[in-house]
Amino acid sequence: MISDFHTHSFFSDGVLLPSELIRRSVVAGYGVIAVTDHAGPGNLEEVIGQLARECEVARTHWPIVALPGVELTHVPPGSIAWLARRARAAGAAVVIVHGETIAEPVEPGTNSAAIDAEDVDILAHPGLITPEEASRAAQRGCFIEVSARKSHAYANGHVVTVVRGAGGKLLLNSDCHEPGDLLSSRFQRLVLLGAGIPEIDHAAILTDNPRELLARVLPRLKETIAGA
């Protein structure tokens, strides 16, 4: 079973309708997918509401756990905790923060703010994350992403070394924007090997950590459905 907690539909900068993205994921062997479109202060509730409706229909009719989520993207670090709370209140099962990838001009301090925000589940492609930040993420239980997306993957080796050294938990995500970005089991293993993770440790990242995160987010999803 493939778990992927970071993907995008055409509600932000992906190319697929959420339902098509989810359907293609089913065919690709996914068991869990979070659709986490980019959002900021102006479109947060709208994006999450749209994704919640799409994911609910997908879960009802297809054998996949489809989760509505959001990626807070290029927002001021001082707004991250507030926006993450808003996202959770709006029904996001998964909250991601677009980290300080070396490929984009993300404001310094974003990684730190995301790690400290209790409503943030995943810090995506954090670039040159520091040992101190990785230690705080490990203590809080914030997952750190190993990215399969081209330019964001440039810093994977650094991310893996620092986060593993701090005892933190890693997740491999596709950051999918188009059909060809969806992961296969073989490509998952190749990305992890390329990032310097020996095969003996792949199960923790591909199976154990996704299960832990899923156990955290499913109760939120049930609460949202019950309150609807």
C-alpha positions in Angstrom: 0.0 0.0 0.0 1.3 3.4 -0.9 0.6 6.4 1.4 1.1 9.9 0.1 0.2 12.9 2.3 1.2 15.7 -0.1 -0.5 16.2 -3.5 -2.1 19.0 -5.5 -5.2 19.3 -7.7 -6.2 22.1 -10.0 -7.8 23.8 -7.1 -4.2 25.2 -6.8 -1.4 24.4 -9.2 -2.0 20.8 -10.1 -3.5 19.7 -13.4 -6.1 17.2 -12.3 -9.6 17.5 -10.8 -9.4 16.1 -7.3 -11.6 13.1 -8.2 -9.3 12.2 -11.1 -6.2 12.6 -9.0 -7.7 10.2 -6.4 -8.9 7.8 -9.1 -5.5 7.6 -10.7 -4.0 7.0 -7.2 -6.4 4.1 -6.7 -5.2 2.6 -10.0 -1.6 3.2 -9.0 -2.0 1.1 -5.9 -2.4 3.9 -3.3 -4.3 3.1 -0.1 -4.0 6.6 1.4 -3.9 10.0 -0.3 -4.1 13.5 1.1 -5.0 16.2 -1.4 -3.3 19.3 0.1 -3.7 22.2 -2.2 -1.8 25.4 -1.7 -3.6 28.0 0.4 -3.1 31.3 2.3 -5.3 33.6 4.3 -7.7 34.5 1.4 -8.7 31.0 0.1 -8.1 28.7 3.0 -11.7 27.8 3.9 -12.8 27.6 0.2 -10.1 25.2 -0.8 -10.6 22.9 2.2 -14.4 22.9 1.7 -14.0 21.9 -1.9 -11.5 19.1 -1.1 -13.6 17.8 1.7 -16.6 17.2 -0.6 -14.4 15.6 -3.3 -12.7 13.3 -0.8 -15.9 12.2 0.9 -17.4 11.0 -2.4 -14.1 9.2 -3.3 -14.0 7.4 0.1 -17.6 6.3 -0.3 -17.1 4.7 -3.7 -13.4 3.7 -4.0 -11.1 1.6 -1.9 -8.9 4.5 -0.7 -8.6 6.7 2.3 -8.9 10.2 0.7 -8.1 13.0 3.1 -8.8 16.7 2.6 -5.8 18.8 3.5 -4.0 22.0 2.8 -0.4 23.3 2.2 0.2 26.7 3.8 2.4 28.2 1.2 4.7 31.3 1.3 2.8 32.8 4.2 4.6 34.9 6.8 6.0 32.7 9.6 4.1 34.8 12.2 0.8 33.7 10.6 1.4 30.0 10.5 0.0 28.9 13.9 -3.1 31.0 13.3 -3.6 29.7 9.8 -3.1 26.1 10.8 -5.8 26.5 13.5 -8.1 28.0 10.9 -7.4 25.1 8.6 -8.1 22.5 11.2 -11.4 24.3 12.1 -12.3 24.3 8.4 -12.0 20.5 8.2 -8.5 19.9 7.1 -7.5 16.4 8.1 -3.8 17.1 7.2 -2.1 20.4 7.5 1.3 20.9 5.8 3.6 23.9 5.7 5.6 24.6 2.6 9.1 24.6 4.1 12.3 26.4 3.2 13.1 24.5 0.1 16.4 25.7 -1.5 14.5 26.1 -4.8 12.2 28.9 -3.8 12.5 32.2 -1.8 10.6 31.0 1.3 10.9 33.4 4.2 13.5 32.3 6.8 11.8 31.3 10.0 9.1 29.3 8.2 10.5 25.9 9.2 10.8 27.0 12.8 7.2 28.4 12.9 5.8 25.3 11.4 7.6 23.0 13.8 6.3 24.9 16.8 2.6 25.1 15.5 0.7 22.3 17.2 -1.8 22.1 14.3 0.8 21.4 11.7 1.3 17.8 10.9 4.1 17.9 8.2 6.9 20.2 7.3 7.4 19.7 3.6 10.7 20.0 1.8 12.4 21.9 4.6 15.7 22.5 2.7 18.6 23.2 5.0 16.8 22.4 8.2 19.0 22.8 11.3 19.7 20.2 14.0 18.0 22.3 16.6 14.8 22.6 14.4 14.9 18.8 13.7 15.2 18.1 17.5 12.2 20.3 18.2 10.2 18.6 15.5 11.0 15.2 16.9 9.9 16.3 20.4 6.6 17.7 19.1 5.9 14.9 16.7 6.0 17.0 13.6 6.8 14.8 10.6 9.5 16.0 8.2 9.2 15.3 4.5 11.5 13.5 2.1 10.4 14.9 -1.2 10.1 13.0 -4.5 9.5 16.3 -6.4 12.4 17.3 -8.6 13.8 20.6 -7.3 12.6 20.1 -3.8 14.5 16.8 -3.6 17.9 18.6 -4.0 18.2 18.8 -0.2 17.0 15.3 0.7 20.4 14.1 1.7 20.8 16.9 4.2 17.2 16.5 5.5 17.6 12.8 6.1 21.0 13.2 7.9 19.8 15.9 10.2 16.4 14.5 11.0 17.6 11.0 11.6 20.3 12.4 13.8 17.7 14.1 15.9 15.5 11.1 16.2 12.8 12.6 14.1 10.2 11.0 11.9 10.4 11.1 8.1 7.6 10.7 5.5 8.2 10.2 1.8 5.6 12.2 -0.3 5.3 12.9 -4.0 4.2 16.5 -4.0 2.2 15.4 -7.0 1.1 18.0 -9.5 0.4 15.8 -12.5 -0.2 12.1 -13.2 3.4 11.3 -13.9 4.3 12.4 -10.3 2.4 9.7 -8.6 4.7 7.2 -6.9 5.2 3.5 -7.5 6.6 1.3 -4.8 9.8 0.9 -6.8 10.3 4.6 -7.2 9.7 5.2 -3.5 12.6 2.8 -2.7 14.8 4.5 -5.2 14.2 8.0 -3.8 15.0 6.7 -0.3 18.1 5.0 -1.4 19.2 8.2 -3.3 18.6 10.2 -0.1 21.0 7.9 1.8 18.5 5.7 3.7 19.4 2.0 3.7 16.8 -0.5 2.7 16.6 -1.9 6.2 15.0 1.4 7.3 12.5 1.8 4.5 9.6 0.2 6.3 9.7 2.8 9.0 9.3 5.6 6.5 6.9 3.9 4.1 4.7 1.9 6.5 5.2 2.7 10.2 5.2 6.5 10.0 2.3 6.8 7.6 0.3 4.5 9.9 1.1 6.7 12.9 0.1 9.9 11.1 -3.1 8.2 9.8 -4.0 7.2 13.3 -3.7 10.8 14.3 -5.8 12.3 11.5 -8.6 9.8 11.1 -10.3 10.9 14.4 -10.3 14.5 13.1 -11.9 13.4 9.9 -14.6 11.5 11.8 -15.3 14.5 14.0 -15.6 16.7 11.0 -18.0 14.3 9.3 -20.1 14.0 12.5 -20.3 17.7 12.9 -21.4 18.4 9.3 
